[in-house]
Amino acid sequence: MAKLARRNGGFEAHSDRPIMRAQIQVMGVQDLEFAKEKILTHKSDLINAANEKDETLLSLGGGCEDIEVHLFKDT
């Protein structure tokens, strides 16, 4: 099959850059909506604080890029 594919132009593949996700669970919060609002209000400060922890990771093109907040009212 590879010989047949090669005769017809072969295969070409592309991929997105790798992205790592991290999760932090905060328990015992009484007002979830208020907590979410505060996190998102200070989102850039939190991203900057995370990125100050690993300059090597930043120099290689990594680091914290975004923060999402998901609320789970039943936990």
C-alpha angles and dihedrals in degrees: 000000000000091000090051092049092047092054089054098049101285126239130309123197134186132182138191118249114272116267125193121207126207128192131208120190118203116196132193097035112151100192107041096178092051091049091050091049092050093049093049092044089057095036096121091048091051092048091049092048091051092048093050088066098068119029092171091059090051093049089055092054098263135108138105112321105168145004125219124189120208120185122213107188095183098059 
